[in-house]
Amino acid sequence: MTSRRPRSSARPQLSEKATAHIRGLIMSGELQPGTLVRPETIGEDLGISTTPAREALQALRVEGFLELVPRHGFVVAPLTGQDIRDLFQVQALIGGELAARAAANASEQDVAELEALHHELIAAAARNDHDRLEEKNHAFHREINLLADSRKTVWVLGLVTRYVPRQFYSAIPGWPQATMNDHAELLKGIQAQDPEATRSAMQRHIVHSGELLAAHFDARVAAATAETEKGD
């Protein structure tokens, strides 16, 4: 279809990619509170120089994900599963509003495109293609946000979701199946052009995703703590 909505082709800077990567490691529990994060290590992992890696660490310090400890360097700031749940609760309120507007605006072509994305997501899950699964999940939500036709609301959502990782979801137990089921409910609301049903479905979906991520985070932290205590 020929879209009436503009799409950006700008590529993120290396520092922005590094910021998103580190943020995802923190939110997934792979980098846990108190862990030292060195720009040299990040640069080596991502195949970039230490300059954009250091810029990324500085940005995450401003965001509150890292702290700068004198004579040590950057360490992961305190983070709990409840912090993650709170972030997703806020995202759910904004995302629900956008979904409601999308349901009111969607044409038959728009619905067909969302259905195609949903089927591609299901196919990726069946193949255990996690990269493709996350790509199609992002595309599905992006299409809904564009359909809402509310640039300022999408901008506000972007401020919230910058703290939420786009990757690592597929590694969370139960997330692929939950995503397929939740997206099916979203599609029902949009197909029926029912804004309130779509709002509720989106809010439940985002809260559900946040709960899965928070539980995964809590479990990793608990396992690491038990391992440390065992070593002591």
N, C-alpha and C positions, 0 to 999 in steps of 0.2 A: 504494500500500500504506500501511497505518497503521504508522508506525515505532515501535518500542519504545525508540528512543534519543532523548534530548533534543537539540534543536538550538538554538543560540544565535541570537538576532535582534539582539544588540547591535551598534551601529555603531561603528567605530573612531573615535577622536578625530582631529582634523586633524593633530596632531603625529605620531600613529602612522602615518597615511597618508603623511605627508611622509617619515617615517623609512623606511618600506617602499619608497617611490619612490626615494629617494637610494641606499639599499642596493642596489636593483636596478640602478641606473645604474653603481654601483661594480663589482658582481659581473659585469656584462655587459661591462665594459671601456670603457663610454662615458665614465665619469669615471675617469681613470687616476691611478695613484700620483703624488703631488706636485701634483695639480690643486687650485687654490684654489676653495673652495665658499662662496659668500656667501648668507646667509639672504635677502637682498633678491631675489637671482636666483631662488632656490627658491620664494619666496613668489609672485613674478610668474609663474613657470612653472605653478604649481599653483592660482593664483587665491586665495591665502590671505595672511593678514598675516604680517609678519616674526616675530611672537611664536611661533606654533607651528613655523615654519620653524627658528627658532633653537633651540627645544626639541628638534627632530629632530636637529639637528647636535650638540647636547650629548649626546643619547642615543647617537648613532653614535660619538662620541668615547669614551664609556664602553665600548661594544662593541668598540672597537679599529679601526673602519673609518676614523676621522678622527683627525687630530692637531691640536692648537691651537698654532700657531706665533706667538710674540710679535711684535706689530706687523704681522702679516700676516692672521691669522685661521685658519679651519679649512682644512686641506688633506687630501687623500686619503692615507691611510697606505699603507705598502708592502704589496703583495698580489701573489701569483704564482699561476700556474696550479696549482702543486703544493698551495698552500694550499686552493684550491677542491677539488682531488681529495681532500685529507684530510678536508674537511668532509663530502663525499659518502660517503666510506668509513665514517665514523662513523654517518651517517644510514642507510646501507645495513644496518648491523648491527641497529639498532633497528627500522627499517622491515621488515626480514625477519622479526623476531620477531612483530610485529603481523600481518603477512600470514599467517604460519603459524597463528596463533590464529584469524584470520578464516576461514581455510579449514576449520578444525575446527568453527566456530560457524555458518557460513552455511546458511540455509534455502533452499528452492527460490525463494522470493520474493526473498530477498537476491541470489541468483545472477542472477535475472531483472532486478533493478534494475541490477546491475553490467553486464550484457550491454546493457541499454538505454543506459546512459551511454557504453559503448564504441562503440556504433553511432552515437550522437550526436557523439562525438569524431571518428569516421571521416568523417561527413558534413560536419562543420565544416572538417576538413582538405581535403576535396575542394573546398569553396567558397573555400579560402584565407581563412577567417574566423578570424583569429588570436586575437581576443579570446574568441570562443566556444570555440575549441580549448583555450585555457588554462583557461577556466572549467570545461570538462568534465573536463579532466585533474585539476584540483584536486578536483572533486566525486568522481571515481573513487577517488582516493587517500583522501579523507576518509571515504568509505563503507567502505573496507577497514579504516581505523583504528577507526571506530566499531564495526564488526563484531567486532573483536578483544576488545572489552569489557574493556579494561585502562586505566582512566583515568590511572593514574600513569605507565605506559609511554608513553601518548600525550602526557602532559605533558612527559616527558623529550624526546620527539621534537620537541615544539614549541620547546624550548630550542635545539635544533640547527638546525631548519629556519627559525628566525627569521633566520639568517644566509644563507639561500638565497632568491633572488628567486622570487616566484610568477609574475612577468611576464617578458617578454623571451625566454622559451624559444623561442617560435614563430619568432623571427627568426634562430635558430641553424641553420645549414645541417645538414640531416639529422635534426633533432629531431622534426618531425611524423611522419615515416615510422618512425623508431626507436620513438617512443611507441606508435604503433598496433601494431607488431610485438611490443613488450615486453608491452603490456597483453593481447594475445591469449594470450601464454604464461602470464601471471598468471591469466587466466580459466580456462585449462585446468586449472591446479592447484586452483583453488577449485571448479570444476565436479566434479572428481574427489574432492574433500574430502581432498586430499593435502597435509598441512601442510608437509612437507619440500620437496616440489617447488615449492610456492608460496613458501616462504622463499627458496629458491635463485633463483627467477624474480624476486622483488622485489629481492634483493640485486644481481643482474645488471643489472636495470633502473635502479636508482638509481646504481650505479657508471657505467653507460653514459651516463646523463644528465649526470653530473658530468664525465665525460671530454669530452663534446661541448661543455659550457659552458667547461671549462678550455682546450680547444683554441681555441675562439672567442675567449676572453679573451687567450690568448697571441698569437694572430694580430693582434688589434687593437693590443696593446701594441707588438708588433714593427713593425707598419705605422706607428704614430705615432712610434716611435723612428727609423725610417728616414727619415721625412719631416722630422723635426727635424734629423737629421744632414745631410740634403740641403740644408736651408735654411742650415745653418752653412757 
